[in-house]
Amino acid sequence: MDKEDHKDEKKPRIRPIIEAADSLSLGLSMVVAVLIGVGLGWLLERLSGSHWAFWVGVVIGIAAAILNVYKAYSKQAEAFNELAKEPRYAIKKQLEDDEDDEDYGEKSY
C-alpha cells in the first residue's frame, strides 16, 4: 500500500501543461495567421496580376493575428475577474478597507 500512496504523489498535474500549451498556441496562431494572409495575398496577386492584392492578404493576416491576441486577452481577463471574486484573493477590498482606517488629517504631536 505504501507504493500506491507514493504513486499518487507522483501523478503529473496536467493543468500547468495545458496553460503552457495555451500560451504557446497563441504565438503559433499569430504566426500561422500572418502566413495564411501572406499566402492568400500571394494567391490573389497571381490570380489578379495586381501588386496591391498581395498587401491586402498581408493586412488580412495581421488583422487575424491581432484578433487572436484580443480573444486570448479577453479570455484571460475574464478568468482574472472570476479569480478576483474569490474571497482569499480579494486584495483590492482589503486595501480599500485599510485606507478607510487611516486618518490623513492634521497630526497633533
C-alpha positions in Angstrom: 0.0 0.0 0.0 2.9 2.3 0.6 3.8 2.1 -3.1 0.3 3.2 -4.1 0.4 6.3 -1.9 3.8 7.1 -3.4 2.3 6.6 -6.9 -0.4 9.1 -6.2 2.1 11.7 -5.2 4.0 11.4 -8.5 0.9 11.9 -10.7 1.6 14.7 -13.0 -0.5 17.8 -12.7 -2.0 18.4 -16.2 -3.3 22.0 -15.6 0.1 23.8 -15.9 0.9 21.9 -19.0 -2.4 22.9 -20.6 -1.9 26.5 -19.6 1.6 26.5 -21.1 0.3 24.9 -24.3 -2.5 27.5 -24.5 0.1 30.3 -24.3 2.3 28.6 -26.9 -0.7 28.2 -29.1 -1.3 31.9 -29.1 2.2 32.6 -30.5 1.8 29.8 -33.1 -1.7 31.1 -34.1 -0.2 34.6 -34.7 2.5 33.2 -37.0 0.1 30.9 -38.8 -2.5 33.8 -39.3 0.2 36.0 -40.8 1.5 33.2 -43.0 -2.0 32.4 -44.3 -2.6 36.0 -45.0 0.7 36.2 -47.0 -0.3 33.0 -48.9 -3.7 34.4 -49.6 -2.1 37.7 -50.8 0.3 35.9 -53.0 -2.6 33.8 -54.5 -4.6 37.0 -55.1 -1.6 38.6 -56.7 -1.1 35.7 -59.1 -4.8 35.5 -60.0 -5.4 39.2 -60.4 -1.9 40.4 -61.5 -2.1 43.4 -59.1 0.7 44.0 -56.6 -1.6 45.7 -54.2 -3.6 42.4 -53.8 -0.6 40.9 -52.0 -0.7 43.6 -49.4 -4.4 43.0 -48.9 -3.6 39.5 -47.9 -0.9 40.6 -45.6 -3.2 43.1 -43.9 -5.8 40.3 -43.5 -3.2 38.1 -41.9 -2.1 40.8 -39.5 -5.7 41.6 -38.6 -6.4 37.9 -37.9 -3.3 37.8 -35.6 -4.5 40.9 -33.7 -7.9 39.3 -33.4 -6.3 36.2 -31.9 -4.4 38.2 -29.3 -7.6 40.1 -28.4 -9.6 36.9 -27.9 -6.8 35.5 -25.7 -6.7 38.7 -23.7 -10.5 38.7 -23.2 -10.3 35.1 -22.1 -7.6 35.8 -19.6 -9.3 39.0 -18.3 -12.5 37.0 -17.7 -10.5 34.4 -15.8 -8.8 37.1 -13.8 -12.1 38.7 -12.9 -13.5 35.3 -11.8 -10.4 34.8 -9.6 -10.7 38.3 -8.1 -14.2 37.4 -6.9 -12.8 34.7 -4.6 -12.5 35.9 -1.0 -9.0 34.8 -0.5 -7.8 36.9 -3.5 -9.9 40.0 -2.7 -6.8 42.2 -2.0 -8.4 45.3 -3.6 -11.2 45.2 -1.0 -8.7 44.6 1.8 -6.7 47.6 0.6 -9.8 49.8 0.5 -10.7 48.8 4.0 -7.2 49.6 5.2 -7.3 53.1 3.7 -10.5 53.9 5.4 -9.0 53.1 8.8 -6.2 55.6 8.5 -6.7 59.3 9.2 -4.8 61.6 6.9 -6.0 64.8 8.6 -4.0 67.1 10.9 -1.5 65.4 13.1 -1.0 66.6 16.7 2.3 65.7 18.1 
